[in-house]
Amino acid sequence: MIELGLLAAVAFGVFAVVMVLVALLKTLLWLVLLPLRLLLSVLLLPLLLLKAIIGGLLFVVLSPILIVGLVIAAIAAIVAVAVPLLPLLVVAFVVWLLLRASSTTTAIAR
């Protein structure tokens, strides 16, 4: 049992060393590629602005169509759930009518 604990401690140590090396490699790559990333971000900024403008226009144009489609889909979902329940609703309505007709209220008629 001690050997298993020692093996787990060694595996944990190896894992920790590998994670430190990966973090150092990531930091080194981040520092080396930082000027390239800055240059690309400056060059691609006009394209990102154009993408945002086109996306906004498409949102303004397509949002009413999507809203109408969502309303139609909601109505279809409600109908799809309600149609199988119609026989139960009819039975409940008939029972309600029978109970209402036979109930004696103590209210004073006006």
C-alpha positions, 0 to 999 in steps of 0.5 A: 500500500505504501508503494501505491501512495509513493507511485501516486506522489511521483505521478503527481510530481511529474504532472506538476512539473509538466504543467509548469513547463507547459505554462512556461512554453505558453508564456514564451509563445505569448511573448514572442507572438505578441508583436504579430498579434498586435499588427494583425489586430491593427490590420484587421480592425477595419474588417471587424468594424465592417463585419459589425455594421453588416451584422447589425443591418442584418439583425435589423432586417431579419429580426421582424421575420424571426419574430413572426416565425417564432410566434408561428412556431409557438402557436403550432406548439400550443396546438400540437399539445392541445389537440390530443387533450381535446377529448379530455377537455370536452369530458371536463366541460360536460362534467362541469356543466352537469355539476353547475346545473345541479348545484343549489346556490343560496344566493338571492336572485335579483 
